[in-house]
């Protein structure tokens, strides 16, 4: 799904009234454009919030890409 394509991990899902609440951990760098994608997928009905969780080491492929871009 959309979360896993953004290197995210679903932590839990629960129903609250007529809503479904999904807690996920997703790298901040992967969240750019998410609001637009979420509105498109849900016809504007879904909302989301973000809050900092923790720092983690980036996967080797991502860190190599960042270093290559910085080196020019």
C-alpha positions, 0 to 999 in steps of 0.5 A, a space after each residue: 500500500 501507500 505506507 509501505 511504498 514510503 518505507 513505512 511500517 504499520 504499528 496498529 489499526 483500530 476503529 473509532 466510531 465511523 473512522 479507522 485509525 492507523 498508527 504508522 512509522 514512516 521516514 520524514 523524507 518519504 512524507 512529502 506529497 502524502 497529504 495530496 496522495 491521501 486526499 486523492 485516495 480517499 476523495 478528500 475524506 481522510 486526515 492525518 497528523 505527524 509527530 516525531 518518534 525517533 531517529 534511525 540509521 538510513 538503509 545503505 542504499 539511501 545513505 549512498 544516494 545522499 552521499 553521491 548527491 552531496 559529492 556532486 
